[in-house]
C-alpha cells in the first residue's frame, strides 16, 4: 500500500487564522484630469501620438470621415519650419477682392512674386489714427482701431523675371547667389518690378503672438528629398511644414482717394514710384539675431530688449518690423532702386 501524500499546511487554513492567501489587487487607472488643465492637455497630446503611430503602422485603420472608399496613399509628419520665421515673428495673408491682373486662360505666374509697398499715411491720416488709438486705450471695450494701410502693388516685369527672382530665394538651388540671375542691368544687376496700382485695406484682422497659430496657418509640402541631401536644416525632410499667421487682410482697388480726386480734393504729400529695382542680399547680423529669437521661442511673445529700433535700415532702405512679410526661406533682404513717377501716372489705369 502506498501512503497518501501529506497535504500542504496551508490548504485548509481558515480565513480567521490571518494566514489566508490574498489575490494581488488590480492597479487602478489614474483618474482623468480636469478638462483644460495642463495634465489633461499633456495626456491628450500623448494619446494623439499613440493613435498616429498605430495608424502609420496599419494604414488601413485610417478612414476618411465621409468618403469611406478612399484609402491612404501617403502620410506626412506636420512640423514647424523654425528656419523660416520673418523678423515680425509671423506672416500676413493678403486676399484680393478682385483679380489684380487681366483675365486669362492661364495663371499669371508674376503673382507668385508680387511686392506690396506700404503707402505712408499723410499727417492728417496719422493724426486720425493716433486719436482713435488713444480713445481705445482709454476704453479697451471699444473696437481696436485698425491700421488699414494703403499699398502700392509691384509685379515682375515679365514671367521670366519672376522665375529668376524666385530662384534667388530657393534654398534648393545651388546657384541662387549667382548674379547672372538678375534680369536687368540697372544698379549693377537687379529685378525690375513695375507698379501696377494702389490698393486700400477693405478688411483686416490682427492676432498676437499668443494666438497666431489658432485661426489660420500656411502649409508647405515637401514630398521630394532628393534636392535636400546634405542639408540638416528644419525644412530638409519630407513633411508638411506650417507657418503662423498674425494678420489677415483683404484689399481692394483704392477708392477713397480716387473719389477725393474726382471731387477736387488733392493730396500734395502723395507720391508714387514708377517701378522698383530689387537686389537680393543676405540679412544683417542684427536681423539674423532677431530671426534666431523667434526660432528659439516660436510660441508666445518675446521679451522686449532694452534697445530696439523700430526699423532696420541700411543704405537708406529701412525694414520695418511690422512689415507684411519677409522672404520665407533664406531671410533674404531687398534693396530697392526707385524711379520717381510722373504726376500724370498717379493711377496707372482707370479703375
Secondary structure, DSSP 4 states (H G I P E B T S, - for coil): -PPPPPPPTTTT--GGGT----PPPPPPPPPPPPTTSHHHHHHHHHHHHHHHHHHHH-GGG---SS-TT--------EEE-GGG--TTSSEEEEEESS-SS---SS--GGGGG-EEEEEPPPHHHHHHHHHHHHHHHH-TTSPPPP---EEEEEEESSHHHHHHHHHHT-TT-TTTT-GGG--B-GGGSBEEEEEEEEEEEEEEEE--TTTTTTS-EEEEEE---GGGTT--STTSSSEEEEEEEEEEEEEEE--HHHHHHHTT---TT---EEEEEEEEEPPPHHHHHHHHHHHH--SSPPPPPSS--SEEEETTEEEETT-S---TTT--EEEEEEEEPPGGGSSSS--
